[in-house]
């Protein structure tokens, strides 16, 4: 160490070191301009969604024939952490969660393995199995979302304009995935009258086959005419709804028009699968993602300019509203950092000038931009961006990175005061304090190692905190021993204006206390241990929360109806909430989603599972104070005016989302017993006055009509159960016969029963079907009807039926505090459960413990 003095080397190579400082500042400025900007750090969402269908199956059949087979096969995946499944009648949704230790760059390979595994078991499913669909883009973020509204335009016309805007956005260099949502597809409905079909001796299957055959695209051959080959094309395809209505049907040697037995009309999907509204007005959404690594602020400006040009080209009556603007949020966050940086520099200036004097304080202050500039260069080179965590790390580091420079300058001054020359005083820091400073810096960095080594989603989210603090503190040590001595030699006077007069009164007092503590060393050790024990004991009274709620002004309202609710009922409940929002002074605008949730507009947003009984409202307020006032009003509204509907008002989260903060999982194999125990446990939670808005994620049964077919009678008539099921499915759900092929979209032609037949339960018993020979057959003559209930939804975790009992907090208490307080009662409840049933903690407490 004594053979080489870095500070002395810097003084002997001043020109080169000044050059290094200028290059560092210039490179840092370029890096700051070019470095990516985001709201939150990227972390890989290690979840894939598999959907599989078995049309016509009950929920129990779907569970045993589809869901269980998928989950059983997934257990062979080495990197599997667990599975979560949601099973509805005919539909299975399985969430594949991977271990936290899986690297993000391995995800594409693993997701392909999952696809291959599902392909391997394809032959194990029933013949009626409808196939798989996979979503491994579950974590895609759309930082910019636009709502297109219209006045005087049809949904199809509006969709065409949105599609045009989408193509324009996709032309931007930094654009990522761009999606349209909330559309209502055009449909040609052929609504049969079963009575008229039976009266004319027509069969549904024959009519559908006739329409499909006329509209089919089939090769017609090629004429080989000597030197030339001539293609043959057959016409007859449908050109529109009217061409379908003009179709003639032949029965018993007579021709009938299709309109004699059915009403043909061009309309829109009814009932719709999803709806989007902006301030209560029907809308179509456009969600825009950004290419990974791009600067979101620059991309946001480029996108805004493009959307202004797009809106200017739209006809009067169509408007564009931006409902999510992440670039603006990021720009504000960076602005807050710059403000904090300036404030920190001013504070350091004030403290340094008061304690060290004008020149010495200026030397310390000049080291700050050097440290930050080099830190920005390293961040940019390593692919780190400016976002919530890295900016927070830089602000934390601002209070630490001046320490080394301040110690180095104080050492220079103290050496000058005892008579040493300026150059010798500047180089003394390396031989006396450089390595104790390095040790202190490394100890501080070591305090953040648990964050750097954390492999959970929360650890990945906060990883940049460790890297940025470690880099900035190590750079501050280098600046203190390499650049600070040269700046000090340049700015400090060659000799101090006063000599060292010995320790002052404060220093002499400290020396006495220190000597006393050393003489009474055992007493000092005991006092230290007592204070440490008291601090550890006192930690039990400190509230715990790994991630706080976001300070963004958005407010989210989740609207959940019973599982068997229709999308019309959900829309009606959402509209009731909207009517109150329209009257509230703290609301700027809102966007409503029915049958689905909002697109993931920030990475930590929890996207709900789509369904006709779910809705969501995203409300924009002016500021946090307005948001909190509105939240209190909406929570009171939910309690007083929405019995039977779950209205959960929540804030956006920071870090991996968990939903309701207090959650418990109740598991067991018997569904009826499981529901009963879950309801009893929910009553236990409700007895705590701090808990509110308690919900079971599945519980209530749905009504069902069971059509028990009399098989012998069917066979006498030449029919099968398949014929009955197909006829009923056509009447109530509709079946796709063929498609109209326009220039942009395929328009489905759907055959179904008339409105009266589809909406009447009583009409089921009087329904008229047709035998193969056209003979009318009342359904009641070949079937017996039973009215029953069944579970519309079953959730499983790791192949075990699981009900999650979740609740919100009505007070300022943290989830961990409530869970700890409830632990004795929960343990007593769990002990009384039958064998095979258990209760475990979930929600934010579980995720925090894992982190």
Secondary structure, 3 states (H helix, E strand, C coil): CCCCCHHHHHHHCHHHHHHHHHHHHHHHHHHHHHCCECCCCCCCCCEEEEEEECCCCCHHHHHHHHHHHHHHHHCCCCCEEEEEEEEECCEEEEEEEECCCCCHHHHHHHHHHHHHHHHHCHHHCCCCCCEEEEECCCCCCCCEEEEEEECCCCHHHHHHHHHHHHHHHHCCCCEEEEEEECCCCEEEEEEECHHHHHHHCCCHHHHHHHHHHHHCCCCCCEEEECCEEEECCCCCCCCCHHHHHCCEEEECCEEEEHHHCEEEEEEECCCCCCEEEECCEEEEEEEEEECCCCCHHHHHHHHHHHHHHHHHHCCCCEEEEEEEEHHHHHHHHHHHHHHHHHHHHHHHHHHHHHHHCHHHHHHHHHHHHHHHHHHHHHHHHHCCCECHHHHHHHHHHHCCHHHHHHHHHHHHHHHHHCCCCHHHHHHHHHHHCHHHHHHHHHHHHHCCHHHHHCCCHHHHHHHHHHHHHHHHHHHHHHHHHHCHHHHHHHHCCCCCCCCCCCCCHHHHHHHHHHHHHHHCHHHHHHHHHHHHHHHHHHHHHCCCCCCCECCCCEEEEEEECCCCCCHHHHHHHHHHHHHHHCCCCCCCEEEEEECCCCCCCCCCCCCCCCCCCEEEEEEECCCHHHHHHHHHHHHHHHHHHCCCCEEEEECCECCCCCCCCEEEEEECCCHHHHHHHHHHHHHHHHCCCCEEEEEECCCCEEEEEEEEECHHHHHHCCCCHHHHHHHHHHHHCCEEEEEEECCCCEEEEEEEECHHHHHCCHHHCCCEEECCCCCEEEHHHCEEEEEEEEECEEEEECCEEEEEEEEEECCCCCHHHHHHHHHHHHHHHHHCCCCCCEEEEEHHHHHHHHC
